Amino acid sequence: MDSHVTAADEVVGLCQDLIRFDTSNYGPDGAKGEREAAEYIAAKLDEVGITCQVFESESRRTTLVAHWEPEGCDTSLPPLLIHGHTDVVPAVASEWQVDPFAGEVIDDYVWGRGAVDMKDFDAIILAVVRERQRSGRPPRRPIRLVFIADEEAGGERGSQWLAENHPDLIADCTEAIGEVGGFSLTVNGRRLYLIQTAEKGIAWLKLIADGTAGHGSMRNSDNAITELAGAVSRVGAYEWPIRLHSSVQQFLEGVEDVLGVPIKADEVEQTLARLGSIARMVGATVSNTANPTMLNSGYMVNVIPGQATAGLDGRFLPGYEDEFYDTLKELIGEKVRLEVVHGDIAVETSFDGHVVDAMTASLTAADPGALVLPFMMSAGTDAKAWSTLGVRCFGFAPLQLPPELDFTALFHGVDERVPISALTHGCVVLDDFLDRA
C-alpha cells in the first residue's frame, strides 16, 4: 500500500467510481445499486484497515457504519458523526449532454448523477480517511463514518431505520457533519462559505376532494374536481408571512455587510435576487411554503369523477409547524381533506461551539478571505434522523466553487457536475478539520 498517495490523487477517481453505480432511488418503487455502492465503499475502507458493519432495512437497501478510532485519537472525547448517502434521484439520460452514470471528466469537471448530491462528499470522505489511515495521522477525536441508503426518499429505509433500530451506533455522537454546507458563494468579489445549521420540516401531502359522480353533460353542484381546483389554486397563490429564523437572520446580516445595504424584512426576496442562484434556496427559508405538485382525477372526459386528488410539497420553518397546518386547513376549505404522505421534523442548532469554530478555522485556513455564515436548508437531509437522538447536525461538505457556477441548480438537475478543483479543495479543508474538530 503506497502511503504517498494523497487524497487529492484519489478523490476524482473515487467520485467517478461512485457515480458509475446507478443508485437511483424511485421512492415507493424502490432503489437499485445501493448494495453495490456500499460494498465498494466497504472495500475501500477495508484496504486501509477500517472494518464496516453492514445493515439492510430491506433486501439490498444497504447502510454502512464504521468506527474509526485509530491509535493516537483522543478516545475520551465523544465521537463525531460524518455521514453521506449513496442513493441519487433518477436521471433521464436523453436530457443530458453525457451519460449520467458514466462519471466522465470534461472541462475539469466530474459529470454525472450524484456529482453534487452527494457522491462528491462521499469521495472526499473516503479520500481523506484513506490518506490519513495510510500515513498514520489519526483524527483528533473518534469518528463514526456512516454511508446511508434511501436519503432521497426521506430516509425511512436508511437513516430513520438506523436511528430507530440501532440508536446505540449514533447516540454517543455529539455532533454530525453531512451534505449541503461548507460550499462557497461569491458576492461582490468575496467568498462566503455557508454552513447549514437548520433545515425546514417536511410535509408531503395529499389533498382529497369527494363529490358526486355523474354524466359529464349534466349540471353537477358537487363536482370533486371543482372543489379541488379551488383549493389548489388558493394554496398555490397564498403568500406565506415572512418569518426570519435566527439562522436566516444571521445569514442576512452577513450579506448586508458584503453588499453594503440593509435588508428589510419586507424586501428580503428582492435583495436576495442580487445573490444570484442561491436566492432560490435562501428565499425559500424566509417563510413556510406549500407547492402543488400533482393532480389526479377522472378516467373519461364525459364522466364527472367522484374523487379528485392533488399532491403538495409543504415545508415548514422550525417552530412553525402548527401555523403551517392551521393555515393550510383554512385555505383548502371544509370540503377538501388532507392526508400526510410523508412528514418529518424541522431541524435547528445554534451557530456556535467548538465544532463551528473548527469548521470556520479550517475554511479560513484554506481561503484567508472567507466569510463563514450559517444558513437554513429549504429541503431535508439525514440530519433529521440523527437530531432525534440528540446529535447537533451541521451541513459541512466543503467546496470552493467558481463564481459563475449555478450550484443550486445542479441538485437533482440535468448535467449535474462538480469541479475537480472543488473536490481537491474539499479534501484540504476536511483534512484540516479532522485535526481541529
VEXVEX-818285 format. One line per field, with one value per residue: residue number from 1; residue in one letter; y, z, x of N, C-alpha, C in turn. Coordinates in steps of 0.02 Angstrom, whole numbers. Atoms other than C-alpha are relative to their C-alpha. Last residue first. Layout:
# residues N
resi (NUM_...)
resn (A_...)
n.c2 (Y_...)
n.c3 (Z_...)
n.c1 (X_...)
ca.c2 (Y_...)
ca.c3 (Z_...)
ca.c1 (X_...)
c.c2 (Y_...)
c.c3 (Z_...)
c.c1 (X_...)
***
This chain:
# residues 437
resi (437_436_435_434_433_432_431_430_429_428_427_426_425_424_423_422_421_420_419_418_417_416_415_414_413_412_411_410_409_408_407_406_405_404_403_402_401_400_399_398_397_396_395_394_393_392_391_390_389_388_387_386_385_384_383_382_381_380_379_378_377_376_375_374_373_372_371_370_369_368_367_366_365_364_363_362_361_360_359_358_357_356_355_354_353_352_351_350_349_348_347_346_345_344_343_342_341_340_339_338_337_336_335_334_333_332_331_330_329_328_327_326_325_324_323_322_321_320_319_318_317_316_315_314_313_312_311_310_309_308_307_306_305_304_303_302_301_300_299_298_297_296_295_294_293_292_291_290_289_288_287_286_285_284_283_282_281_280_279_278_277_276_275_274_273_272_271_270_269_268_267_266_265_264_263_262_261_260_259_258_257_256_255_254_253_252_251_250_249_248_247_246_245_244_243_242_241_240_239_238_237_236_235_234_233_232_231_230_229_228_227_226_225_224_223_222_221_220_219_218_217_216_215_214_213_212_211_210_209_208_207_206_205_204_203_202_201_200_199_198_197_196_195_194_193_192_191_190_189_188_187_186_185_184_183_182_181_180_179_178_177_176_175_174_173_172_171_170_169_168_167_166_165_164_163_162_161_160_159_158_157_156_155_154_153_152_151_150_149_148_147_146_145_144_143_142_141_140_139_138_137_136_135_134_133_132_131_130_129_128_127_126_125_124_123_122_121_120_119_118_117_116_115_114_113_112_111_110_109_108_107_106_105_104_103_102_101_100_99_98_97_96_95_94_93_92_91_90_89_88_87_86_85_84_83_82_81_80_79_78_77_76_75_74_73_72_71_70_69_68_67_66_65_64_63_62_61_60_59_58_57_56_55_54_53_52_51_50_49_48_47_46_45_44_43_42_41_40_39_38_37_36_35_34_33_32_31_30_29_28_27_26_25_24_23_22_21_20_19_18_17_16_15_14_13_12_11_10_9_8_7_6_5_4_3_2_1)
resn (A_R_D_L_F_D_D_L_V_V_C_G_H_T_L_A_S_I_P_V_R_E_D_V_G_H_F_L_A_T_F_D_L_E_P_P_L_Q_L_P_A_F_G_F_C_R_V_G_L_T_S_W_A_K_A_D_T_G_A_S_M_M_F_P_L_V_L_A_G_P_D_A_A_T_L_S_A_T_M_A_D_V_V_H_G_D_F_S_T_E_V_A_I_D_G_H_V_V_E_L_R_V_K_E_G_I_L_E_K_L_T_D_Y_F_E_D_E_Y_G_P_L_F_R_G_D_L_G_A_T_A_Q_G_P_I_V_N_V_M_Y_G_S_N_L_M_T_P_N_A_T_N_S_V_T_A_G_V_M_R_A_I_S_G_L_R_A_L_T_Q_E_V_E_D_A_K_I_P_V_G_L_V_D_E_V_G_E_L_F_Q_Q_V_S_S_H_L_R_I_P_W_E_Y_A_G_V_R_S_V_A_G_A_L_E_T_I_A_N_D_S_N_R_M_S_G_H_G_A_T_G_D_A_I_L_K_L_W_A_I_G_K_E_A_T_Q_I_L_Y_L_R_R_G_N_V_T_L_S_F_G_G_V_E_G_I_A_E_T_C_D_A_I_L_D_P_H_N_E_A_L_W_Q_S_G_R_E_G_G_A_E_E_D_A_I_F_V_L_R_I_P_R_R_P_P_R_G_S_R_Q_R_E_R_V_V_A_L_I_I_A_D_F_D_K_M_D_V_A_G_R_G_W_V_Y_D_D_I_V_E_G_A_F_P_D_V_Q_W_E_S_A_V_A_P_V_V_D_T_H_G_H_I_L_L_P_P_L_S_T_D_C_G_E_P_E_W_H_A_V_L_T_T_R_R_S_E_S_E_F_V_Q_C_T_I_G_V_E_D_L_K_A_A_I_Y_E_A_A_E_R_E_G_K_A_G_D_P_G_Y_N_S_T_D_F_R_I_L_D_Q_C_L_G_V_V_E_D_A_A_T_V_H_S_D_M)
n.c2 (13_-51_-16_59_1_-48_26_54_-27_-41_45_32_-49_-1_64_0_-44_39_-16_-32_5_-9_-15_30_-31_34_49_66_30_27_61_0_64_5_-48_-57_3_-68_-7_-60_39_-21_13_-55_15_-65_-19_-52_33_32_-49_-5_61_6_-32_52_45_40_70_4_39_53_-7_54_-18_61_-20_28_-54_-51_-59_15_20_-61_-35_40_-4_-67_-7_41_-33_-58_25_21_60_-13_-9_-67_-5_-61_9_-52_-58_4_-58_6_56_-8_57_14_24_33_56_57_0_52_-13_-56_24_43_-42_-39_43_26_-54_-9_56_-24_-37_22_-25_-48_-6_-52_3_-63_6_-41_-6_-32_-22_-7_50_-40_25_-9_-70_-14_53_16_12_64_1_55_36_54_-2_58_5_66_13_-58_10_48_-32_-41_42_47_-33_21_61_49_53_-24_9_64_-8_-45_37_52_-4_4_62_-7_43_34_-27_-71_-41_9_-27_-73_-24_6_-51_-65_0_-5_-69_-43_17_-26_44_3_19_4_-56_15_-28_-29_-73_-21_17_-42_-69_-2_7_-61_-52_8_-13_-71_-36_6_24_34_-50_36_-44_-26_-47_-64_-9_-6_20_46_-30_49_-28_44_-32_18_8_22_21_25_63_-1_19_14_10_12_61_8_72_19_66_33_20_-60_-60_-62_-45_-72_-20_-6_-52_-66_-35_35_-41_34_-42_-64_-57_-25_-42_-72_-15_2_-67_4_70_34_-35_11_70_10_-31_-16_63_51_35_-18_13_-39_-70_-26_11_16_-9_31_-8_50_-16_57_36_-22_-60_9_-64_3_-38_26_67_-7_-29_49_52_-28_-19_60_36_-40_10_70_1_-41_44_-32_23_-47_-36_8_-3_59_-4_68_17_-3_-70_-45_-63_-29_-31_17_48_-23_55_59_-3_-18_-71_-38_-5_17_-46_26_-2_-61_-1_28_50_-13_42_-25_37_-45_6_35_-46_-29_40_-7_-46_-70_-18_24_-23_-17_-36_17_-37_19_-54_12_-70_-44_29_47_-8_-6_6_-6_40_-27_50_-23_28_-37_-3_61_-9_-54_26_45_-42_-35_49_12_-59_0_51_-22_-17_51_-27_28_55_60_-8_-13_14_-39_10_-31_43_55_-21_-2_69_32_-31_26_68_-2_-22_51_49_-34_-6_-50_-18_-66_-52_-58_-60)
n.c3 (-23_-45_-52_-43_-49_-53_-34_-44_-56_-42_-35_-54_-54_-33_-34_-60_-49_-31_21_-54_5_-66_7_59_66_35_-44_15_56_-26_-40_-30_-2_53_-10_44_65_24_72_27_53_10_70_43_70_34_34_-37_-51_-47_-50_-52_-40_-36_-66_-52_4_-59_7_14_60_-7_41_-3_-24_-15_-50_-6_7_-53_39_71_12_7_61_57_4_21_70_40_2_43_68_23_-28_-51_36_-1_-53_-10_-39_15_-43_-41_-40_-34_33_0_-30_15_-58_21_45_-36_-12_41_72_17_-8_57_58_-12_9_69_43_-14_28_34_-44_-69_-38_-54_-42_-52_-35_-22_-42_18_-48_31_-43_-69_-49_-58_-66_-8_3_66_45_60_-5_27_6_35_45_34_73_19_70_19_-17_-38_-73_-23_2_-60_-60_0_-25_-69_-5_54_-14_19_72_13_-14_51_62_-2_64_54_-2_-38_28_-49_-2_-20_51_64_-4_-5_68_34_-29_31_70_-1_-19_59_49_-21_-50_3_-68_-11_-34_-71_-19_-67_4_44_-31_-59_22_26_-56_-40_38_-6_-69_-13_34_-39_44_-48_-50_-60_-54_-45_35_13_71_44_69_27_28_19_4_27_-9_51_-15_66_0_62_-7_-8_60_-8_-71_-16_-41_-36_-8_-61_-8_-61_3_4_-1_11_39_5_69_10_-41_13_64_59_61_64_58_-22_37_-38_-57_13_46_-35_-24_-27_-14_-40_-63_-41_-22_-49_-63_-10_5_-40_-49_-68_-9_48_-21_0_55_-10_70_18_71_21_56_37_-41_-69_-14_-28_-29_-72_-25_29_-26_-70_-3_25_-51_-58_18_11_-64_-41_25_-15_-69_-7_7_-33_-49_-56_-3_-66_-53_-13_17_0_-43_-70_-17_57_-15_45_-40_28_-44_-70_-37_-9_51_-19_-15_62_38_67_54_68_35_39_51_63_28_70_36_68_53_49_72_33_31_-55_-10_-70_-8_2_-55_3_-62_16_-57_-19_-59_-31_-37_-41_-23_44_44_45_-23_53_-21_55_-13_0_9_-36_-67_-46_26_-22_-70_-2_24_-52_-55_25_2_-69_-21_36_-28_-65_-2_24_24_-20_46_-16_-52_30_-49_5_-63_7_-30_46_47_-35_-14_62_19_-46_19_64_-8_3_53_65_11_-38_38_30_-48_8_0)
n.c1 (69_27_-50_-7_54_-17_-59_22_39_-44_-46_37_5_-66_-13_41_-32_-54_-68_-37_-73_-31_-71_-31_7_55_32_-27_38_62_-8_67_35_51_55_-8_33_-12_-16_-32_-33_-70_-17_-22_-15_0_-61_-36_-41_47_19_-51_-1_62_-7_0_-57_-16_18_71_13_49_59_49_66_39_48_67_49_-4_20_-7_-69_-41_18_-23_-73_-19_19_-45_-65_8_1_-66_-30_-51_-63_-29_-48_-38_-62_-49_-11_-60_-15_-64_-33_-73_-35_-70_-38_-61_18_29_72_31_-3_44_68_17_11_61_59_3_25_72_37_60_45_-3_-58_14_-60_-1_-65_-31_-59_-58_-55_-58_-56_22_-24_-21_19_72_18_29_-22_37_71_23_73_32_-46_35_4_41_19_25_70_25_-6_50_66_7_-3_56_61_11_40_-1_-49_-67_-8_-34_-71_-28_-7_-51_-35_49_37_61_51_42_68_-2_33_-35_-67_5_9_-64_-44_17_-23_-73_-17_10_-52_-65_-32_-73_-21_-72_-34_-12_-65_-7_-4_-54_-64_-9_-13_-68_-46_2_-34_-72_-21_9_-54_-62_-54_-44_-22_-21_-22_51_44_-32_-11_57_-16_49_60_51_68_52_65_50_71_23_71_30_36_72_35_72_14_70_5_63_8_35_29_-21_-70_-43_41_-38_43_-12_-15_-72_-29_29_6_24_-6_-3_10_27_-29_-58_18_-2_-55_-64_-17_-68_-17_51_10_-60_-2_54_-18_-71_-36_35_-41_18_71_39_10_69_48_71_21_63_13_48_45_28_49_-5_39_68_20_-3_-58_-62_-12_-21_-67_-49_-9_-36_-68_-42_-8_-46_-68_-18_-23_-61_-58_-56_50_5_-64_-31_50_40_70_25_56_-20_-15_3_-34_-49_-52_-65_-32_-1_31_-42_-52_-68_-1_10_-62_24_-20_-8_63_9_52_-23_46_16_48_-7_32_30_-11_55_47_40_61_18_57_-21_-45_-70_-31_-69_-30_-68_-22_-64_-32_-60_2_-39_-50_33_69_49_69_48_60_69_53_60_6_-44_-69_-35_-18_-50_-64_-27_-26_-60_-55_-22_-38_-64_-44_-26_-70_-47_-63_-64_-18_39_50_66_51_62_35_66_51_13_51_64_22_22_63_51_15_36_69_52_-14_9_72_36_59_-10_18_-43_42)
ca.c2 (950_1026_894_822_998_1008_850_912_1077_1001_866_994_1093_936_910_1093_1095_945_1050_958_905_880_890_895_942_848_973_1058_1213_1252_1267_1392_1407_1582_1617_1457_1346_1308_1151_1096_965_1043_1040_1036_925_928_749_724_558_640_751_600_563_741_758_632_782_895_1040_1228_1223_1360_1462_1497_1611_1596_1743_1684_1798_1675_1531_1365_1424_1518_1358_1258_1393_1411_1224_1213_1359_1279_1116_1202_1294_1417_1432_1363_1206_1175_1035_1034_868_745_705_587_553_665_662_815_846_953_1002_1108_1229_1209_1376_1360_1187_1253_1394_1277_1154_1285_1376_1213_1176_1349_1318_1268_1327_1224_1139_1077_981_961_821_830_716_709_597_550_579_676_562_626_655_480_417_555_630_662_821_833_965_1100_1200_1237_1353_1416_1578_1656_1488_1479_1638_1552_1413_1518_1661_1544_1570_1750_1848_2007_1915_1908_2092_2070_1917_2007_2165_2153_2108_2249_2210_2349_2384_2366_2206_2117_2186_2155_1978_1944_2014_1909_1749_1790_1824_1661_1562_1655_1620_1765_1730_1815_1779_1650_1721_1608_1585_1399_1361_1455_1375_1201_1228_1294_1151_1026_1089_1097_925_850_915_931_1060_948_1001_865_827_749_611_581_556_654_731_692_805_738_835_726_796_792_891_910_1016_1152_1140_1219_1246_1231_1309_1435_1494_1671_1713_1898_1976_2069_1905_1737_1588_1448_1275_1223_1160_1041_868_799_843_773_824_740_560_433_417_357_171_147_203_39_6_180_281_152_148_337_348_222_136_282_404_531_463_542_480_297_214_282_289_315_350_372_466_462_627_725_623_500_527_359_392_256_299_485_452_331_449_595_501_413_573_669_530_529_718_712_567_683_760_861_731_620_598_627_742_767_939_994_1027_852_707_569_476_365_364_522_475_646_800_752_753_584_504_540_539_459_537_475_346_334_446_531_544_602_578_647_532_591_638_524_423_558_497_425_245_240_264_248_157_110_103_50_55_-60_-65_-228_-329_-220_-117_-184_-158_-185_-152_-86_-125_3_-73_33_-87_-118_62_44_-125_-54_89_-33_-145_6_55_-122_-128_39_-11_-6_83_50_82_183_306_279_293_284_201_180_140_236_392_304_258_436_509_385_427_613_593_482_594_737_620_582_425_429_287_166_0)
ca.c3 (772_748_666_572_506_420_321_282_215_106_38_-4_-104_-204_-242_-282_-403_-492_-520_-488_-613_-634_-819_-782_-607_-445_-360_-507_-500_-326_-397_-537_-570_-617_-454_-469_-316_-162_-92_90_138_302_337_525_649_838_892_1020_954_859_781_693_598_537_493_353_243_206_88_118_206_333_334_444_388_359_273_180_141_211_99_156_334_328_293_425_558_523_532_694_774_725_802_963_993_900_757_851_804_702_625_560_584_457_366_224_143_266_218_182_170_48_77_232_150_70_131_312_327_255_381_529_457_433_596_690_605_639_768_642_473_373_204_105_-59_-109_-209_-276_-276_-358_-313_-378_-558_-682_-834_-1014_-1023_-961_-819_-689_-565_-523_-493_-431_-374_-279_-182_4_85_260_263_250_205_23_-17_40_-88_-234_-190_-211_-399_-399_-242_-305_-300_-112_-101_-187_-79_83_46_181_313_264_207_238_100_93_-8_99_265_222_170_344_422_303_356_540_510_415_557_685_591_496_475_321_303_174_12_-47_-235_-239_-87_-157_-328_-254_-152_-299_-410_-276_-260_-449_-473_-341_-426_-306_-398_-551_-708_-840_-993_-896_-826_-640_-488_-332_-241_-136_-131_-71_-42_-22_75_84_242_276_409_361_389_513_546_367_347_206_147_81_-50_-86_-259_-228_-177_-215_-136_-68_-7_176_179_88_149_314_479_647_828_999_945_1081_1007_836_844_1001_902_806_761_767_713_580_509_505_422_285_241_301_239_153_-24_-72_87_45_91_208_223_406_473_662_704_867_911_849_690_673_554_520_338_269_388_349_162_173_283_165_5_79_150_-12_-114_-8_-22_-211_-207_-138_-214_-303_-428_-386_-565_-675_-729_-649_-702_-772_-946_-957_-838_-863_-721_-841_-745_-815_-993_-1063_-1131_-1027_-1068_-1156_-999_-890_-716_-557_-386_-301_-168_-80_70_172_357_471_654_780_926_1107_1176_1298_1146_1098_933_937_893_766_814_653_698_533_487_316_251_121_49_-45_43_169_317_275_390_360_493_423_460_435_392_243_111_220_193_4_14_123_0_-147_-49_-9_-193_-240_-104_-154_-337_-355_-271_-227_-313_-163_-190_-357_-290_-423_-362_-533_-479_-603_-495_-357_-473_-539_-364_-311_-466_-430_-246_-264_-301_-199_-50_-65_-120_-26_92_-55_0)
ca.c1 (-645_-472_-362_-512_-548_-379_-416_-592_-525_-388_-502_-635_-507_-469_-653_-683_-536_-612_-767_-932_-1064_-1251_-1297_-1485_-1538_-1571_-1454_-1364_-1475_-1403_-1228_-1259_-1071_-1013_-922_-819_-845_-740_-820_-835_-965_-1021_-1208_-1217_-1308_-1309_-1348_-1486_-1551_-1694_-1559_-1484_-1644_-1671_-1487_-1521_-1563_-1710_-1751_-1752_-1584_-1553_-1394_-1245_-1103_-916_-829_-675_-528_-400_-458_-383_-353_-518_-615_-523_-544_-730_-759_-660_-752_-917_-858_-807_-969_-1079_-1203_-1352_-1447_-1602_-1701_-1880_-1967_-2031_-2191_-2231_-2398_-2491_-2675_-2780_-2966_-3064_-3245_-3209_-3090_-2918_-2852_-2909_-2832_-2669_-2660_-2683_-2556_-2419_-2455_-2436_-2269_-2198_-2062_-1929_-1992_-2116_-2101_-2251_-2242_-2424_-2505_-2681_-2831_-3003_-3149_-3321_-3273_-3382_-3385_-3385_-3198_-3160_-3048_-3056_-2938_-2757_-2657_-2476_-2351_-2446_-2315_-2330_-2203_-2167_-2070_-1896_-1818_-1874_-1779_-1619_-1635_-1696_-1579_-1431_-1450_-1393_-1353_-1437_-1604_-1581_-1624_-1792_-1828_-1792_-1889_-2024_-1895_-1779_-1603_-1478_-1352_-1163_-1174_-1044_-1106_-1287_-1244_-1178_-1336_-1440_-1352_-1375_-1561_-1580_-1502_-1609_-1771_-1848_-2034_-2109_-2294_-2349_-2414_-2555_-2573_-2533_-2641_-2790_-2772_-2758_-2915_-3013_-2956_-3005_-3182_-3206_-3131_-3245_-3402_-3549_-3655_-3671_-3761_-3770_-3665_-3521_-3631_-3612_-3504_-3548_-3403_-3251_-3099_-2933_-2771_-2617_-2471_-2283_-2250_-2064_-1981_-1860_-1674_-1556_-1370_-1306_-1135_-1119_-949_-948_-817_-791_-794_-956_-1037_-957_-1045_-937_-987_-972_-1149_-1264_-1214_-1151_-1072_-1126_-1107_-1122_-1102_-1148_-1323_-1264_-1224_-1329_-1483_-1485_-1667_-1744_-1592_-1546_-1722_-1733_-1561_-1598_-1762_-1869_-1736_-1848_-1848_-1681_-1599_-1632_-1467_-1334_-1146_-1098_-924_-913_-755_-657_-571_-418_-409_-266_-119_-37_4_-110_-252_-239_-242_-388_-489_-459_-503_-654_-728_-695_-775_-933_-929_-934_-1056_-1187_-1287_-1152_-1088_-1237_-1294_-1143_-1004_-833_-774_-606_-675_-750_-718_-846_-932_-1028_-1192_-1271_-1217_-1170_-1260_-1411_-1597_-1593_-1517_-1669_-1593_-1661_-1628_-1471_-1429_-1261_-1292_-1158_-1119_-980_-1027_-903_-868_-864_-693_-601_-546_-421_-350_-175_-214_-352_-536_-636_-796_-879_-1063_-1128_-1307_-1383_-1558_-1517_-1652_-1740_-1677_-1504_-1356_-1170_-1039_-877_-694_-556_-386_-334_-399_-553_-607_-601_-688_-828_-852_-867_-986_-1095_-1102_-1151_-1284_-1359_-1369_-1556_-1699_-1880_-2046_-2108_-1964_-1878_-1700_-1566_-1406_-1328_-1150_-1044_-1059_-963_-819_-807_-802_-668_-566_-577_-533_-380_-231_-303_-320_-135_-43_123_74_75_0)
c.c2 (-31_-21_46_9_-60_-3_45_-29_-55_24_38_-48_-30_51_2_-64_3_42_-44_16_39_-12_18_23_-40_26_-27_-55_-71_-32_-29_-65_6_-64_-9_47_62_2_74_-4_50_-50_27_-25_62_-10_69_23_50_-36_-29_48_6_-61_-6_29_-54_-45_-38_-71_-4_-33_-58_11_-62_20_-59_33_-23_56_59_59_-14_-17_62_35_-38_6_68_6_-38_39_57_-22_-20_-67_19_1_70_-9_67_-10_52_67_-10_65_-14_-63_13_-61_-14_-22_-38_-61_-65_-4_-53_10_56_-24_-41_43_39_-40_-24_54_8_-57_22_44_-31_17_54_-3_59_-16_69_-13_45_9_32_24_15_-49_47_-28_12_72_6_-56_-21_-5_-67_10_-55_-33_-59_5_-62_0_-74_-9_60_-11_-46_33_42_-41_-47_30_-22_-61_-52_-53_23_-12_-64_9_44_-32_-54_5_-6_-64_4_-41_-37_32_74_44_-4_32_76_25_-3_56_68_1_9_71_43_-15_27_-39_-9_-16_-13_58_-9_25_32_75_27_-13_45_71_6_-2_66_55_-3_18_74_38_0_-33_-31_51_-41_48_34_51_70_10_7_-16_-53_37_-55_37_-42_36_-21_-23_-14_-19_-18_-70_-5_-24_-17_-14_-8_-67_-12_-76_-7_-68_-35_-18_61_59_65_33_76_20_2_52_71_48_-43_51_-43_48_64_55_24_42_75_17_3_68_-10_-70_-36_32_-13_-71_-8_28_10_-67_-54_-40_13_-13_37_73_46_-13_-32_17_-38_14_-59_24_-61_-42_19_66_-6_66_3_33_-29_-69_4_29_-50_-53_24_19_-60_-35_38_-13_-70_-3_38_-43_-76_-24_53_40_-16_10_-64_4_-75_-6_9_71_41_63_32_30_-24_-49_18_-55_-62_5_26_75_44_12_-26_55_-26_1_68_2_-22_-53_23_-46_35_-44_55_-2_-40_48_23_-34_0_49_72_22_-23_32_12_43_-24_45_-26_64_6_74_52_-29_-46_4_7_-12_14_-51_32_-47_25_-21_35_0_-60_14_53_-27_-44_42_32_-50_-8_60_1_-52_21_24_-56_34_-29_-60_-64_5_21_-24_41_-17_37_-54_-58_19_0_-70_-31_28_-31_-70_-1_27_-46_-47_33_-3_48_21_70_56_62)
c.c3 (70_35_54_54_48_56_57_38_48_63_48_40_60_56_38_41_65_53_35_-25_57_-6_67_-4_-55_-71_-34_44_-15_-56_20_41_36_3_-50_7_-42_-74_-14_-74_-42_-47_-14_-71_-40_-71_-31_-31_38_56_50_56_57_46_41_70_55_-13_63_-6_-12_-68_14_-51_7_34_10_55_11_-5_49_-45_-74_-8_-11_-66_-61_-9_-27_-74_-44_-6_-50_-73_-34_23_50_-35_-5_56_8_48_-33_33_39_37_33_-31_-5_37_-21_63_-26_-45_29_11_-40_-75_-15_5_-59_-61_11_-10_-72_-44_11_-32_-31_44_69_38_53_40_48_32_16_48_-28_53_-42_47_70_54_53_66_11_-1_-69_-41_-68_9_-29_-1_-41_-52_-26_-75_-10_-74_-9_17_40_75_25_3_62_64_2_29_72_18_-54_12_-24_-74_-16_9_-56_-68_-6_-69_-58_-6_45_-35_54_1_16_-55_-67_-1_-2_-71_-32_27_-32_-70_2_16_-62_-50_15_59_-2_74_11_33_75_12_68_-1_-42_34_59_-21_-22_57_38_-36_7_70_13_-32_38_-38_52_49_62_52_46_-34_-13_-72_-44_-73_-24_-26_-23_2_-35_17_-61_8_-72_12_-65_10_14_-67_12_74_20_35_47_1_70_6_62_3_2_-7_-7_-45_-4_-70_-12_51_6_-57_-59_-55_-63_-58_24_-37_41_64_-11_-45_36_27_30_22_45_69_47_27_53_70_10_-1_41_55_72_5_-46_22_9_-65_-7_-72_-18_-74_-13_-52_-40_46_73_3_27_34_75_31_-26_31_72_4_-22_53_61_-13_-9_67_41_-21_24_71_-1_-3_2_54_55_8_66_56_21_-9_-3_49_75_25_-64_29_-42_40_-27_49_75_33_1_-61_13_11_-63_-48_-66_-49_-71_-28_-35_-55_-69_-25_-73_-45_-67_-55_-40_-75_-33_-27_60_13_74_4_-8_60_2_62_-17_60_17_61_34_29_53_17_-46_-44_-40_30_-61_27_-55_26_7_-17_40_73_48_-24_26_72_4_-20_54_56_-24_2_71_19_-34_30_67_11_-27_-33_14_-44_15_53_-29_49_2_62_-7_29_-45_-46_33_12_-64_-18_45_-21_-65_-11_-12_-58_-68_-15_43_-44_-28_47_0)
c.c1 (-3_-65_-29_54_7_-52_20_60_-20_-37_45_42_-38_1_66_10_-39_36_51_71_33_75_33_73_33_-9_-62_-31_23_-42_-67_-6_-67_-41_-57_-59_16_-21_12_19_38_34_69_9_16_25_-8_65_43_38_-50_-21_50_0_-64_10_-7_59_22_-25_-75_-12_-47_-55_-44_-65_-47_-41_-71_-51_-3_-16_12_74_44_-16_27_76_22_-16_49_66_-9_0_64_29_55_68_30_51_34_59_44_13_64_13_67_29_75_25_72_38_61_-13_-25_-75_-38_-3_-51_-72_-23_-16_-65_-65_-8_-29_-75_-40_-65_-44_1_64_-13_65_1_68_29_57_55_53_55_55_-26_22_27_-27_-74_-24_-31_29_-28_-75_-22_-76_-34_46_-40_-12_-44_-16_-14_-75_-23_2_-55_-69_-12_-1_-59_-63_-14_-41_4_54_68_11_39_75_27_11_53_32_-49_-42_-62_-54_-39_-68_3_-31_36_69_-5_-2_69_44_-12_29_76_20_-5_55_70_28_76_13_74_37_10_71_15_10_58_68_13_19_72_49_1_38_76_22_-5_57_66_57_46_29_18_30_-50_-44_28_20_-62_17_-48_-61_-47_-66_-53_-65_-41_-71_-20_-72_-35_-28_-74_-28_-74_-8_-73_-2_-58_-5_-31_-34_25_74_46_-48_37_-52_5_20_74_22_-29_-9_-22_12_5_-13_-32_37_59_-4_9_59_68_23_69_22_-50_-9_58_1_-54_12_76_36_-36_33_-22_-76_-47_-9_-60_-37_-69_-17_-63_-17_-46_-51_-25_-45_5_-38_-72_-17_3_62_66_15_25_71_53_12_40_72_46_12_51_73_15_26_65_63_0_-48_0_64_33_-50_-36_-76_-11_-58_12_12_3_32_55_57_68_33_2_-42_45_46_71_3_-8_58_-27_20_11_-71_-3_-52_25_-48_-9_-42_12_-30_-35_11_-56_-52_-41_-67_-21_-57_23_40_73_31_74_21_70_14_63_29_54_-5_30_54_-46_-70_-45_-70_-50_-49_-69_-57_-59_-12_47_73_39_21_55_68_31_31_65_58_27_43_68_48_28_71_43_60_69_17_-37_-55_-68_-53_-65_-41_-67_-45_-20_-57_-69_-27_-27_-68_-53_-21_-39_-71_-59_13_-13_-75_-42_-58_8_-23_44)
***
